[in-house]
Amino acid sequence: MSPERALRKCEELLQSQKQSPRLHYVKAQVLDKLAETQRSNKLLEEAIAQYQKVMSIKNVPEELYLIAGKRAADRMRFRGFLGRCVKLLSEMAEKYPQNTDVKNLLAVGYLMIGQNKEAKRVLSEVLKVKPDSGFAKVHLGFILKTDDSKYTEAAQLLSEGIATREEGVIDGRFFFHLGDALYRIGKQDEAMKVYKDGVQEGLFLSEYQRSLYNVNGLTGKPWWDPMKTTYGPYFKILEKNWISIRDEALSLTNEKNSGFLPETEGLQDTGDWKQFELFARGRKVEKNCLKAPKTCSLISQFPDAVNCKRGQVKFSIMQPQTHVWAHTGPTNCRLRAHLGLVIPEGTSIRVATETRTWEEGKVILFDDSFEHEVWHNGTESRLVLIVDFWHPELTAYQKKSLTPI
């Protein structure tokens, strides 16, 4: 029976069985299917309303109530109605407070709208009722690691949660943050084992290349020879103009409220590290380019940099005694160029297993989807220009269709 015919049949039967929760549920499923096949937001919203109709019927069985509610929440999330999704799941959790599946979904909902403290509260409630919930453990471990920097406690929860192999726990994000937490408490060997396990699970491209938003088949290597890529002519332009770029950047460092902002991703171990964005996710940062017109004019000649929706162009200034934790970028779809502007002694960068340094007026090029780590043990500020380019093997269609990061 076609979905259209099934819908007509449901509506016909509902004329005489208006309070049948099962008939209303079937109608919701049919609308859901039609929304998918026709790619119709209107039908999807009708399906959501119909699932909620099932939940509102007075004598609906508990099992059907929960099934309809979970599907309604899922469809709300898909539609982008994240606030409504959380509200619905909260009502369900209040109605059935011992149902840990609903509470786990509610916690994820809170995470998606940035209410991590609420997510933490709900996950803690889940573990009181069900101490062995792997799903709750990995999500709570994630929060403790990223929000609270409680690396030891986070590592334990993430490790225990992954070990359950419950649905939803074998995820690159949890392996990524477990390894990172172990690394930060000095357990590098254990961290590397987690990364190798992630490779075996098909979550990472390699133990060192751990990006999570990837295009298959792209050449992956830590270091690239900049002049042996298709972007060689652009790098020559940067090197030719490095002094004017440096002077423009230095003039900004001498201004109050210049636009240099602290790194906010939790990558910094010690010291002071700030960045000044010129282009981000394929868009020019107009107010900053007004302050750095020469540099932005040069970069505007590089289409695969200014249009790189998965990259940035920025000045990066690092003060002495700064250490940046080993970390990886989010995607294998870009290569990262550094133009040395002010390079004191005692600065270095490791990508995978090889450590190098910068040279004033010269470009180095690496794939930041590979693990990299930075040290500044010198006595003066280090200043570089960072320029991300699309990976040279991407097609024009891929560059156009990939989502921003």
KETI-581716 format. One record per atom (N, C-alpha, C, O): residue in three letters; x negated, y negated, z negated. Coordinates in steps of 0.05 Angstrom, whole numbers, plus 5000, padded with zeros to 4 digits. Each point is the difference from the previous one (the first is absolute). Layout:
BEGIN
alaXYZ/...
This chain:
BEGIN
met498350245000/met501749765000/met498249755000/met498149984985/ser502649835032/ser498449755002/ser500549844975/ser502150024987/pro496049815005/pro500449834977/pro502449825002/pro501449954980/glu499249955044/glu502349825004/glu502650164995/glu501849894987/arg498350355023/arg502450164995/arg500250084971/arg502250004989/ala495550064998/ala500050074971/ala501049764984/ala501550044980/leu497849725028/leu500849764985/leu503149975002/leu501349944980/arg499850105045/arg502949975003/arg501450224983/arg502149944989/lys496850305010/lys501350214985/lys500049934970/lys501950054986/cys495849855004/cys499849924972/cys502249794993/cys501350024980/glu498949785037/glu501949784995/glu502850115001/glu501849904985/glu498750295032/glu502750125002/glu500750154974/glu502249974990/leu495950195000/leu500450154976/leu500349834975/leu501450064982/leu497149715019/leu500049824977/leu502749864997/leu500649894979/gln501050115042/gln502749884998/gln501650144979/gln501749874986/ser498050395011/ser501650154981/ser498450084975/ser501150104981/gln496249875020/gln498350084978/gln498149774992/gln497550025001/lys503749764992/lys498549754996/lys498050014977/lys498049865000/gln502450324981/gln498350014977/gln498250255001/gln499050094979/ser500650025044/ser498250245002/ser497149905002/ser499249895021/pro499250154958/pro497249915001/pro498450155022/pro498249885012/arg502550374993/arg498450155020/arg500649905028/arg498249985017/leu504349954988/leu500749895027/leu498649735004/leu499049945022/his501149904957/his498649745002/his497050045005/his498749845014/tyr500250364973/tyr497150065003/tyr499450095029/tyr498049915012/val503750264999/val499650085028/val500149765018/val498549975019/lys503549854976/lys500249765017/lys497449834998/lys499049905020/ala499950084956/ala497549854996/ala497850135016/ala498449865012/gln501450414987/gln497950135015/gln500349965030/gln498049965015/val504450044995/val500549955029/val499249725007/val498749965021/leu502149854963/leu499249725006/leu496949974999/leu498849865016/asp500050284965/asp497150004997/asp498750105026/asp498049895010/lys503150345000/lys498950115024/lys500449825024/lys498249975017/leu504149914985/leu500649825023/leu498149754999/leu499149915020/ala500449994955/ala498249774997/ala497250075010/ala498749845013/glu500550414982/glu497350085008/glu499950035031/glu498149905012/thr503950234999/thr499950055029/thr500449745016/thr498949975022/gln502749854968/gln500649755014/gln498249774991/gln500149785010/arg498250274970/arg498249804988/arg501649754993/arg499349775008/ser502850274977/ser501949794994/ser499949934970/ser500650174983/asn498649585011/asn500149914972/asn502849984990/asn500550064976/lys501449875041/lys502849984992/lys501050274990/lys501350024979/leu498250195037/leu500950264992/leu498550104975/leu501150144983/leu496349795015/leu498550084976/leu501249874975/leu500250134979/glu500649625023/glu501249874977/glu502850124994/glu500850024976/glu500650065044/glu502550144995/glu499550274986/glu501650084982/ala496350065026/ala499350254987/ala499349964971/ala500950154983/ile497649645011/ile499349944973/ile502549954983/ile500350104978/ala501549745033/ala502549944986/ala501650254995/ala501350034980/gln498650155039/gln501650254998/gln498850184978/gln501450134985/tyr495949885014/tyr498750164979/tyr500849884972/tyr500650154982/gln499549595016/gln500849874975/gln502950054994/gln500850014977/lys500950025044/lys502850074996/lys500250274987/lys501750044982/val496750155027/val500050274988/val499449974970/val501450134984/met496749715009/met499249974972/met502149874983/met500250054975/ser501649795037/ser502049864985/ser502550154995/ser501749924983/ile498650315030/ile502550164997/ile500050124971/ile498050104991/lys504349894997/lys500250064971/lys499050284993/lys498550034981/asn502350175033/asn499450274993/asn497750135016/asn499950245004/val498349595007/val497850115016/val498250184983/val499349924978/pro500150315031/pro498150184985/pro497349864996/pro499149855018/glu499650214960/glu497449884994/glu498050055023/glu498649815008/glu501350435001/glu498050075021/glu500449845025/glu498149905012/leu504550074996/leu500549845024/leu499549714996/leu499049865018/tyr501650044958/tyr499549724993/tyr497049945004/tyr499249805012/leu499150384977/leu497149965001/leu498950025029/leu498349855008/ile502850355007/ile499150035027/ile500749755017/ile498349905015/ala504150014982/ala500949765015/ala498449764991/ala499349835017/gly500350144957/gly498549774990/gly497149995010/gly499049795008/lys499750444992/lys497250015009/lys499849935029/lys498249875009/arg503850235007/arg499949955029/arg500649705005/arg498849885017/ala503150014968/ala500649715003/ala497649844993/ala499449805014/ala499250274965/ala497649854992/ala497850025021/ala498749815007/asp501050435004/asp498050045022/asp500749835024/asp498249885012/arg504350114996/arg500849855023/arg499849694995/arg499449855018/met501150074957/met499649724993/met497149925002/met499349795011/arg499050394980/arg497149955002/arg499249985029/arg498449825008/phe502650365009/phe499349995028/phe501049755013/phe498649895018/arg503750014974/arg501249765012/arg498649754989/arg500449785012/gly498150254967/gly498649774989/gly501549874977/gly499349784990/phe502850355000/phe501649904978/phe498850104974/phe501250154985/leu496349765008/leu498650114978/leu501349934973/leu500150164982/gly500849595016/gly501449924975/gly502550164995/gly500450104977/arg501249945043/arg502450164998/arg499350294993/arg501450134984/cys496549975028/cys499150284994/cys499450034970/cys500850194988/val497649625001/val499350024972/val502549974982/val500250154981/lys501649685027/lys502549964984/lys501650264999/lys501050084979/leu499250055044/leu501550255002/leu498750224983/leu501350144984/leu496149895019/leu498650214985/leu500049944970/leu500150194984/ser499949565009/ser500249934972/ser502750084988/ser500250104978/glu501949865038/glu502750084991/glu500150304997/glu501350114982/met497550035037/met500050304999/met498450104975/met500950184987/ala496849695008/ala498450084977/ala501549944974/ala499750154980/glu501849645019/glu501649944976/glu502250204996/glu500750074977/lys500550025045/lys502250194998/lys498950284992/lys501350154985/tyr496349925025/tyr498850264995/tyr497249964990/tyr498050055014/pro501649864961/pro497449924989/pro498050234998/pro497649954999/gln503350305001/gln498250234999/gln499150105027/gln498450185002/asn502649695019/asn499350095027/asn497349875008/asn500049775008/thr497950384991/thr497349895005/thr499649955030/thr498449825007/asp502950335010/asp499749945029/asp500949725007/asp498749865015/val503650064974/val501149735006/val498149794988/val499449805013/lys499650254963/lys498249814987/lys497449975016/lys498949795002/asn500150445008/asn497649985017/asn500449835025/asn498349845007/leu504150205005/leu500649835023/leu500349714993/leu499249825015/leu502050134961/leu500349724991/leu497349884995/leu499649765007/ala498550394982/ala497349894996/ala498749925026/ala498749795002/val501650385019/val498949935026/val501349755011/val498749835012/gly503950154984/gly501549765008/gly498849754987/gly499649805013/tyr499950214961/tyr498849784987/tyr497349935011/tyr499349765003/leu499150455003/leu497449955011/leu500249855027/leu498449835007/met503650255009/met500349885027/met500849704999/met499549865019/ile501750064959/ile500749714997/ile498149864982/ile500549774992/gly497350365001/gly497949874984/gly500549984971/gly498749844986/gln503350305003/gln500650004972/gln498650244986/gln501350194991/asn496049805008/asn498550224991/asn500450064970/asn499950234992/lys500649564993/lys500450054971/lys502650164996/lys500150184982/glu502049765033/glu502450164998/glu499550295009/glu501150194988/ala497449845034/ala499350275009/ala498650154979/ala500550244995/lys497649634992/lys498450134978/lys501950094978/lys499750224989/arg502249605003/arg501850074979/arg501750255007/arg500350184984/val500749835041/val501750225008/val498450265002/val501050214991/leu496649775019/leu498350255002/leu499350104973/leu499950254996/ser499649584985/ser499550084972/ser502450154989/ser499750194985/glu502749715021/glu502450134991/glu500350285012/glu500850194987/val498549835039/val500150265014/val498250204985/val500850234995/leu496749694999/leu498150184987/leu500750084972/leu499150214990/lys502649634997/lys501050084974/lys502050235003/lys500150184983/val501549815038/val502050205005/val498850255013/val500750234994/lys497449715025/lys498850225016/lys497049955001/lys499049895019/pro499550204960/pro497149944998/pro498350115023/pro497849915004/asp503350285011/asp498450135021/asp500749895028/asp499350125020/ser502149654981/ser500849895026/ser497649895015/ser498949794993/gly500250365027/gly497749915016/gly500549745014/gly498249835002/phe504250145008/phe500849765015/phe499749754981/phe498949805008/ala502150224968/ala499849784981/ala497149954992/ala499249774997/lys499350445001/lys497249974991/lys498349855021/lys498549824993/val501850255033/val498449875020/val500749705002/val498349835004/his504350124995/his500949725003/his499249834975/his499249775003/leu501050354973/leu499249854976/leu496949975001/leu499049794992/gly499650415016/gly497149985002/gly499249785020/gly498149854994/phe503350135028/phe499549795019/phe500349724988/phe498349835004/ile503850144980/ile500549744987/ile497949944980/ile498949774999/leu500450424984/leu498049964979/leu497349935013/leu498449844988/lys501050275035/lys497549955013/lys500049735013/lys498149844997/thr503950105019/thr500049755016/thr500849754985/thr499049785005/asp502850254975/asp500949774985/asp498549964974/asp499449774992/asp500050444994/asp498949984973/asp497050074998/asp498849964979/ser500050145043/ser497250085000/ser499350204978/ser497850004990/lys504250175004/lys499550224980/lys499250245016/lys501650195005/tyr495849815003/tyr499150205019/tyr500050294989/tyr500750195014/thr498549844961/thr499950274988/thr502850124998/thr500450235008/glu501449624981/glu502850104997/glu501350045027/glu501450205004/ala498049625015/ala501150035027/ala499050255014/ala501550145012/ala495949914985/ala498850235013/ala501250264990/ala500550195015/gln500049824959/gln501250244988/gln502850055011/gln500750225008/leu500949564992/leu502850035010/leu500050075030/leu501550185008/leu496949695008/leu499950055029/leu499150295005/leu501150145017/ser496849954968/ser499050275004/ser502150214992/ser500450195015/glu500949774962/glu502150194992/glu502450005019/glu501150205006/gly499649565003/gly502349985019/gly499450145026/gly501750145010/ile496049815001/ile499350135026/ile499950304997/ile500850155018/ala498249954959/ala499750294995/ala502750145001/ala500150245005/thr502149624989/thr502750135001/thr500850065029/thr501650185004/arg497349685015/arg500750035028/arg503049975005/arg501150125018/glu500249734965/glu502949935004/glu500349845026/glu498149895010/glu504350115000/glu500649845023/glu499349714995/glu500949884980/gly497650005037/gly499449714998/gly497349944986/gly499249775000/val499450434989/val497649944986/val497550045017/val497949894994/ile502350275027/ile497750045018/ile500049775021/ile500950045022/asp498149744969/asp500249755015/asp497349864999/asp498750004979/gly500449895043/gly497449875002/gly499649794979/gly497849964990/arg504349895003/arg499749784981/arg499250114973/arg498449874986/phe502750365006/phe499450104973/phe497250124999/phe498649974980/phe500550175042/phe497350105001/phe498149775001/phe497950004987/phe502749795028/phe498449765002/phe499549874973/phe497749954992/his504550014993/his499749864974/his498950184978/his498749904982/leu501850365020/leu498750184981/leu496949995004/leu498649974981/gly500550065044/gly497249995005/gly498849734991/gly497850004988/asp503649785018/asp499049744992/asp499849974970/asp498149884990/ala503950224996/ala500049984970/ala497750164989/ala498649914982/leu500950335029/leu497750164991/leu497449865005/leu498250004984/tyr501649885040/tyr497549865007/tyr499449784980/tyr497749954992/arg504449905000/arg499749774983/arg499350074971/arg499149834985/ile501450425007/ile499250094973/ile497550175002/ile499350144981/gly499349845041/gly497450135002/gly500050295008/gly497950134998/lys504349975012/lys500250285008/lys500050025030/lys502050095012/gln495749835000/gln499949995029/gln500250275013/gln501250035021/asp497650184967/asp500250275012/asp502950105000/asp500850125020/glu500649834958/glu502850085000/glu501749845020/glu501850115013/ala497549634990/ala501449845019/ala499650115029/ala501950025015/met495650054991/met499450115027/met501550265005/met500950065022/lys499450104957/lys501550255003/lys502949955006/lys501250135017/val500049664970/val502749925006/val500349925029/val501950085014/tyr496149764996/tyr500149915028/tyr499850245019/tyr501350005021/lys497050194972/lys499750235018/lys502650175000/lys500850105020/asp500549924956/asp502650134999/asp502049865017/asp501750125013/gly498149614988/gly501949845016/gly499650065030/gly501950005015/val495550044993/val499550085028/val501350275006/val501250035021/gln498550164960/gln501150265004/gln503149995002/gln501250165014/glu500049654972/glu502949975001/glu500949855025/glu502449975005/gly495749935011/gly500749855024/gly500749714994/gly501449875016/leu497850034960/leu500849734992/leu497949795009/leu500749775005/phe496850314997/phe497849825007/phe498650105025/phe500050245006/leu498949575010/leu498550085024/leu497450134992/leu499150195014/ser499649734965/ser497650134989/ser499749914971/ser501549834991/glu496650284995/glu499749944972/glu499249704996/glu500549894979/tyr498249995041/tyr499349724998/tyr502049825015/tyr500349774993/gln501050335028/gln502049845015/gln502850074989/gln501250195008/arg499749634974/arg502450074985/arg502349805005/arg501749964982/ser498349915040/ser502249825007/ser502650165003/ser499950235007/leu502449644988/leu502550145000/leu501949925023/leu502050135005/tyr497349665010/tyr501649925023/tyr498350025025/tyr498549815007/asn501750425006/asn498050065021/asn501350065027/asn502450075002/val495949915019/val500750095027/val498150245005/val497649974998/asn503650255010/asn498450245005/asn498249975024/asn500749865019/gly496950264980/gly498350025023/gly498049775003/gly498450015019/leu501649794963/leu498149795003/leu497250084989/leu499950144980/thr498049785033/thr497450064990/thr499649884973/thr500649774995/gly498550394986/gly499549914973/gly497150044992/gly499150234998/lys499549554998/lys497350014990/lys499549764983/lys501149795005/pro497450234973/pro499749784981/pro498849745012/pro501249794997/trp496650245017/trp498649775010/trp500150005031/trp499750215012/trp500649555000/trp500149975029/trp497849805008/trp499449814985/asp499550245038/asp498249805012/asp501749785013/asp501350065020/pro498749704969/pro501949805011/pro499749945029/pro501949955014/met495650054996/met499549935028/met500650235019/met499949965025/lys500650284965/lys500750225017/lys503050055000/lys500950225009/thr500649594982/thr502950025002/thr501049805021/thr498549835009/thr504050194998/thr501249815019/thr500149714989/thr500449815015/tyr499150174959/tyr500249734988/tyr497249874998/tyr499849784988/gly498250345024/gly497349885000/gly499949715007/gly498749854986/pro502650065036/pro500049725007/pro501149814979/pro499049784996/tyr503050324989/tyr501149844979/tyr498049974977/tyr499749784988/phe498950445006/phe498149994978/phe497649815007/phe498949864983/lys500450135043/lys498049815008/lys500849714996/lys498449834993/ile504250125012/ile501149734996/ile499849934970/ile499249774993/leu501550424990/leu499849954971/leu497249944991/leu499449814986/glu498750365024/glu497349964992/glu498849745011/glu498449874986/lys502450055038/lys499049755011/lys501049764984/lys498649804999/asn503750224990/asn501249784985/asn500050034970/asn501549864986/trp496850315004/trp500250074972/trp499449764981/trp501149994979/ile497149835030/ile499349784982/ile502449814996/ile500649914978/ser500950035044/ser502349824997/ser502250144984/ser501449874985/ile498950405018/ile501950154984/ile499249994971/ile501649954982/arg495850095013/arg499049994972/arg500549734988/arg501049984977/asp498449815037/asp500349734989/asp502949944994/asp500649874980/glu501250225037/glu502849964996/glu501050144975/glu501549904984/ala497550355013/ala500850164976/ala498849874975/ala501449984979/leu496149935022/leu498849884976/leu501449754992/leu500249944976/ser500749905044/ser501549764993/ser502550064984/ser500949844983/leu500350395023/leu502450074985/leu499450094972/leu501649954982/thr496150175014/thr499350104973/thr499549764981/thr500050044976/asn499449735035/asn499549774984/asn502449834993/asn499949814986/glu502550285025/glu502549864995/glu501650134978/glu500050244997/lys501349594987/lys501950114981/lys502550085015/lys500849865019/asn500550354972/asn502550095013/asn499650055030/asn501749935017/ser496050184990/ser499350035029/ser501650215014/ser500350005024/gly500850194961/gly501450225012/gly498750274996/gly501250215007/phe496449804981/phe498850254992/phe501550124977/phe500449864980/leu500550385023/leu501750134980/leu498650264990/leu498750135016/pro501749944959/pro498850254990/pro501150245013/pro502450015008/glu496050204995/glu500950265010/glu502150104980/glu499649994976/thr502650125035/thr502250084983/thr500850295001/thr502050084989/glu496350095024/glu500750285003/glu498950184979/glu500250255002/gly498649644977/gly498850164979/gly497550155009/gly499350214989/leu499249675030/leu497650135010/leu497549914986/leu497950145002/gln502349654983/gln497649874988/gln499550134973/gln501750014983/asp495850085013/asp499250114974/asp499049784982/asp501049964978/thr497049895032/thr498849784985/thr499649765019/thr499950045024/gly499849724964/gly499249775015/gly502349845011/gly502350014990/asp497149845031/asp501949815012/asp499950025031/asp497949995012/trp504550065000/trp500150055029/trp502549875010/trp502350064992/lys497449755027/lys502349855010/lys500050005031/lys497950055012/gln504549904999/gln500350025029/gln501749765010/gln501749904986/phe497850035039/phe501449775013/phe501050105026/phe498550035019/glu504150034983/glu501250125024/glu500449795022/glu500849784996/leu498550315029/leu500449845024/leu502150125018/leu501749865011/phe498350404991/phe502050155015/phe500750244983/phe498350124986/ala504349965014/ala500950234984/ala502350145015/ala502049885006/arg497650384998/arg502150175012/arg501049885027/arg502450015006/gly495749895010/gly500749905026/gly501049725001/gly500949915021/arg498949944957/arg501049735000/arg497949814989/arg498550074982/lys501449695029/lys498249794991/lys501049884974/lys502449954997/val495850024983/val500749864976/val499549705005/val497849904996/glu504349965013/glu499749735011/glu498649814980/glu498249855008/lys502750154967/lys498949804981/lys497150054995/lys498549804995/asn500550445007/asn497250064996/asn498449945025/asn497749914999/cys503550155024/cys498549945025/cys499749705004/cys498149915013/leu503649934976/leu499649715001/leu497549914985/leu498849805006/lys500550374974/lys497649944984/lys497550125012/lys497749934993/ala502750265026/ala497750145013/ala500550015030/ala500150225011/pro500149555002/pro500949995028/pro497950135019/pro500850125020/lys496649854975/lys498050115018/lys500150305000/lys500050135021/thr500149984955/thr500150304998/thr502550115012/thr499950195015/cys502449694980/cys502550105011/cys500149975030/cys501150175014/ser497749624996/ser499949965029/ser498350225013/ser500850115022/leu497049974966/leu498450225010/leu501550264999/leu500050155020/ile501249914957/ile501450254997/ile502450025019/ile500750225009/ser500549564997/ser502350005019/ser499250105027/ser501850075016/gln495749954991/gln499150115025/gln499950305000/gln499650135021/phe501050004955/phe499750294997/phe502850124997/phe500950024977/pro500550055044/pro502850094998/pro500350254982/pro502050024986/asp496150165014/asp500250244984/asp499449954970/asp500250194984/ala499149575010/ala499749924972/ala502449844991/ala501350064980/val499449735035/val502349834991/val502650155002/val501949944985/asn498350265032/asn502550155003/asn500050274984/asn501850165003/cys496149884981/cys499850254985/cys501949994977/cys499449884979/lys502950255024/lys502149994979/lys499250174976/lys501449994979/arg496550175024/arg499150154977/arg497349904989/arg498350164991/gly501349585012/gly497449894991/gly500249724992/gly502149884998/gln495550004996/gln499849734991/gln497549875011/gln498250145010/val501749604989/val497549855004/val499849824976/val501949854994/lys495850154993/lys499749854975/lys497149964992/lys498350155008/phe501249634978/phe497549964986/phe500150154974/phe502050014987/ser495850115006/ser499850154975/ser497549904985/ser497850025010/ile502749884966/ile497849904983/ile499850174974/ile502050054987/met495650045007/met499650184977/met497849884983/met497849935010/gln502750054964/gln498149894982/gln498150214989/gln500750245001/pro497049684988/pro498150204989/pro501350174979/pro501849924986/gln497150325011/gln500850204980/gln502950095005/gln501550054981/thr499249985044/thr502650105008/thr499750295011/thr498150055015/his503750124977/his500150275011/his502950065009/his501849964985/val498550135039/val502650085011/val500150305000/val498350135012/trp503849984975/trp500350294999/trp500050125028/trp500849885020/ala498350374982/ala500350155025/ala503050025007/ala501750064983/his498949875042/his502950005008/his500150045030/his497949995014/thr504550054996/thr500450035029/thr502249815009/thr501949944985/gly497949975040/gly502149855012/gly502550175006/gly499850244998/pro502449635009/pro502550155003/pro500450155026/pro501750185002/thr496649765019/thr500650105026/thr497550055016/thr498049874996/asn502150335022/asn497750055018/asn500349855026/asn498550055019/cys503349764983/cys500749865025/cys498349755004/cys500549855019/arg497650104963/arg498449755003/arg497150064994/arg499350204987/leu498949635023/leu497249994992/leu499649734987/leu501249805008/arg497050194972/arg499549764985/arg497249895005/arg498050144995/ala501949615015/ala497449875005/ala499449804978/ala501849864991/his495750145000/his499149804981/his497849835013/his498050115010/leu502449634991/leu497949825009/leu498649884975/leu501349864985/gly496150205012/gly498649894977/gly499749705002/gly499049905020/leu501749954959/leu499849715000/leu498049904979/leu498249855006/val502150254969/val498149944979/val499550274986/val501750104987/ile495950005017/ile499350274990/ile497649994982/ile497750015010/pro502749984964/pro497750014982/pro498950284996/pro501350205009/glu496449834979/glu498950264993/glu501950144980/glu501449874985/gly498550395016/gly501550164980/gly502850065007/gly501650074982/thr499249905043/thr502750065008/thr500050255019/thr498250035016/ser503850144981/ser500150245016/ser502850105003/ser501849944983/ile498750225038/ile502650135005/ile499550295008/ile498450055018/arg503050134969/arg499950285008/arg502650075015/arg502249944990/val497550195033/val502350115014/val499550305003/val498050085012/ala503850084976/ala499650294999/ala497450064985/ala499849934976/thr498250175037/thr497550084986/thr497649815006/thr497850054990/glu502649755027/glu497849835008/glu500449724990/glu502149875003/thr495850024984/thr500049734989/thr498349815017/thr497850075008/arg503449704998/arg498649805016/arg500349734986/arg501349984979/thr497649815033/thr500449734990/thr500749825024/thr500250095023/trp500349654971/trp500749815021/trp497549845008/trp497950004986/glu502349875037/glu497949825009/glu501349755010/glu502050015015/glu497049764977/glu501249755008/glu500049975030/glu497950035013/gly504449904998/gly500249965029/gly500450265016/gly500049995025/lys500350244961/lys500350255014/lys502750144992/lys500949964978/val500250195041/val502450154995/val499450294993/val498350135013/ile503049974966/ile500150294995/ile502850095005/ile501949854995/leu498550405013/leu502650105007/leu500450284988/leu498450175003/phe503949864983/phe500550264988/phe503050065000/phe501749825005/asp499050424990/asp502850094999/asp500850014971/asp499150174985/asp502549645006/asp500649984971/asp502150204991/asp500849994977/ser500150195041/ser501650224990/ser498350214986/ser501050184987/phe496349795016/phe498150174985/phe499549864973/phe500049764998/glu499450404982/glu499349904974/glu497749815002/glu498050065013/his502349704974/his497749814999/his500049864973/his502049984987/glu495649935006/glu499549894974/glu498049775003/glu498250025017/val502049774966/val498449775004/val498749924973/val501350024979/trp496249905022/trp498549914977/trp498849725006/trp499049965022/his501049874958/his498649745002/his498449974974/his501049924980/asn496550155022/asn498249994977/asn498049765002/asn498049994987/gly502749835032/gly498249775004/gly500649774981/gly501350044979/thr497849725028/thr500349774983/thr501549775013/thr500449794987/glu500450245038/glu501549795014/glu502550125013/glu500250245003/ser501649585006/ser502550105012/ser499450145027/ser498249925015/arg503350294991/arg499950135026/arg502549915015/arg502250014990/leu497449915035/leu502349905017/leu499950145027/leu498050005013/val504350124995/val500250125026/val502749935013/val501849924986/leu498350105040/leu502549985015/leu500850285007/leu498550155012/ile504049934980/ile501050265007/ile502049985023/ile501849834999/val497850335021/val501850005024/val500850295006/val498350165006/asp504349894992/asp501050275007/asp500950005029/asp501249815010/phe498150415004/phe500850045028/phe501550265002/phe499550194985/trp502449825033/trp501350255007/trp497850215007/trp498049935012/his502550324980/his498250215008/his499950005031/his502150005012/pro495550014999/pro499849975030/pro501350235016/pro500449975024/glu500450254963/glu501250225015/glu503149985000/glu501350175013/leu499849644973/leu502949975000/leu501049905028/leu498649855013/thr503750254995/thr501249905025/thr501449744995/thr500549924977/ala500149945045/ala501549754998/ala502750044987/ala500949844984/tyr500450395023/tyr502650064988/tyr499850044970/tyr501749904985/gln496250245006/gln499650054972/gln499649744985/gln501149954979/lys497249875032/lys499549754987/lys502649834997/lys500349864980/lys501450175040/lys502549854999/lys502050124980/lys501549854987/ser498650415012/ser502150134985/ser499350074971/ser501850054984/leu495749965009/leu499350064972/leu501049794981/leu500049765006/thr501050334971/thr501049824980/thr497849854986/thr497850114997/pro502749654993/pro497949854986/pro499350124973/pro501750134987/ile495849835005/ile499150084973/ile498449774989/ile499050014978/
